[in-house]
Amino acid sequence: MGDMTKFNSAVEYYTFNVLLICLLISEIFIFFYTRSKQNRTKKIDTRDLGTKWLLYLNFVFCLIISFLCVSQKAPFYIRELTLPAYFAKIGMLIIAVGICIRIKAVLTLKKAFTLNVQISKEQQLITNGMYKFVRHPAYTGSILSLLGVSIALKNIPAIVIVAICSFVCYQIRINVEEAVLQKYFKEYKLYKEKTYKLFPYIY
């Protein structure tokens, strides 16, 4: 959990820890929610190429590096490269927004959302809700949450590392996923042309 000395008040400290717990609980919920759905669908393509484990590793690594960079174990020049105090509140807001986006995206896809890259016989291309504007909002939510943790801790090296690692890992995942989707959904190419990958009007 967060170190109280990294926050301006007890309220900030406890809010951060509550959000961190909510982030972990949301990921556990998604794991079991998608697992139950996977067991009830017949797959016709399961080319994940290990990207599920890549995202697991990225999630764990980003959390560890965020805390490690502000710990006493980190070199002084890394530990002291920090943002102004008010970024703690900004970071916590980003965590909350990220969790909400990810959960909403998963619930919108329902049984079509899986942690593995796979296509089932009854699967349809979802283009409503957040998917009308962004093709991978669940990944957007995850990236925001992980970035939010490092921003709340206000450590610049951690923010940079988390941003780079998350972008690279999710880009690899998206490349694998979209290759499969384009193979089974003829309309996916047109859908790509009308939407953004992760962030509206940005990317």
Disulfide bonds with the S-S distance in Angstrom:
none
